[in-house]
Amino acid sequence: MLELLYKRRSTRKFKDTKVEKEKINMICKSALLSPSSRDKRPWEFIAIDDKQTIEKLSKCKPHGAAFMKGAPLCIAVVADPEKCDVWIEDASIASIIIQLACESIGLGSCWVQIRKRPTSDSTESEEYVKKVLQIPDNYRVESLIAIGYKDEELEPYTESSLMFEKIHKNLFQKKD
């Protein structure tokens, strides 16, 4: 597990190679196995491989989404807040499970935050994404995960880059 976590980095450059159906199915199964508070499973997932739709989604906010137009696959992580009061946490867990599943099968990914972000014309990114993907009004959008074969290799994290000073034992101890 640590090796996978050391390797997983946010990928923003993808090869122009379609992600195979078997890999998409594996990613989706992994998402469905995500832990959920009280097993409520408020999340749902939209796998998008249509280039035009992904290009529209890449315009959901002025910063941090444009790179998505080069991704061959995108998964929208949405949730029904009426099913669970901690839908944000559950959708966030599912988002990272998707990213770890991608890394485990040789794909890169990058989380694009949607909730509480504006579009270039100051409307809500979430409303923009809901319109593009025809998501019902009662659902919320946590994230878009851009996925594909990496066209860049970032250096993995190393043990020396870990911030061990952020680990406390028994009590929080402020370090000077």
Secondary structure, DSSP 8 states (H G I E B T S, - for coil): -HHHHHH--B---B-S----HHHHHHHHHHHHT---GGG---EEEEEE--HHHHHHHTTSSSSS-GGGGG-SEEEEEEE-TTT-TTHHHHHHHHHHHHHHHHHHTT-EEEEEE-TT-B-TTSSBHHHHHHHHHT--TT-EEEEEEEEE-BSS------GGGS-GGG--SSS-----
